[in-house]
Amino acid sequence: MLYNNGKEPVRKRVRKMGRKVSYDEKIEIVKWVLKHNHDYKQAAQKFDITYSRAYAWTQKYEQANDWTALKDRRGKTRGRQPADREKQLLKEIRDLKAKLREREVQIAFSKKLIEISNREVKRPNDIKRFKK
């Protein structure tokens, strides 16, 4: 009984890791694809990249109609710095007010905790566990 009708099984291709492509190379590849009537397969062979990468970069460019769409935006980005000294001071004031509110809540909570723990004292001669 033959499961594959006498044909030899096809060996699986080992996928190789894609090479790193710079921003300028991406622009060159997309220009080539657009010039050659969206021939992604030919571009993949010519530039040693995958079909899907050529297709994705071309689509990104066509949707945004801007070359900056091809830039790699992964990784950490630095936080935006306040434009001038006044904005920086306003941000610092907001941060300090937030810290102050947090401390006030902590103090109110600890006072309430002391009050609740002192309710359990039945006789005045008992030693209180917490001081007010």
Buried (B, 14 or more C-beta within 10 A) or exposed (E): EEEEEEEEEEEEEEEEEEEEBEEEBBBEBBEBBBEEEEBBEBBBEBBEBBEEBBBEBBEBBEEEEEBEBBEEEEEEEEEEEEEEEEEEEEEEEEEEEEEEEEEEEEEEEEEEEBEEEBEEEEEEEEEEEEEE
